[in-house]
Structures are given as structure tokens and as C-alpha cells.
């Protein structure tokens, strides 16, 4: 299951907020370093824009929703269809879980 790939929030230049919910926020982002994006793409043509879902652990734990987040991640990981948003990877820090998705 793709987790981390050595990424951190600082690897992205934030763009506009494109969504929000009870447990976090979604931003339009791009890689801050083109070389890191090339490495991340692993031979595929790099995308210019991504959606970065930023989830707050404190909110997830308070509502006992951690399991649902990992189920969502697992479902997205298992899907591969042009009409479904592509899941790239997830990574975390001490306070937040990040899910990197296709921006469309």
C-alpha cells in the first residue's frame, strides 16, 4: 500500500482550498520541486496539479473515525478506472494524515 514515498507537506506548493469537511481540508497543490515530482511519477508523465486531502488526527480520533479513513484509502488504492479519481499515496506527520489524489 503506497504510504509516504518519502513525501512531506513541504514538498508541495499550496494552491486554492477546493473542499472541506468535518475532518479536514482539500487543497489544489503542485510539487515544489520538479525533480522530486519526476522521481515520484516513476516513469509516468508527471501531472501538474494534484489534490491533497489533509485530515486532522485529533478530529478523527475524537469521533472514532480512524478505521473509515484507512478503508477509504484501501478502496481508492484498489480502484483503477479512468472515471474514478486516482489515489497516488498517503503520508503523515504528527498531527495530520495526507492523501494525495488526482486533481480533475
PyMOL commands that set and color helices and strands:
alter all, ss='L'
color gray80, all
select helices_A, chain A and resi 9-11+34-41+57-62+66-78
alter helices_A, ss='H'
color red, helices_A
select strands_A, chain A and resi 12-20+24-31+50-56+87-92+96-102
alter strands_A, ss='S'
color yellow, strands_A
deselect
rebuild
show_as cartoon
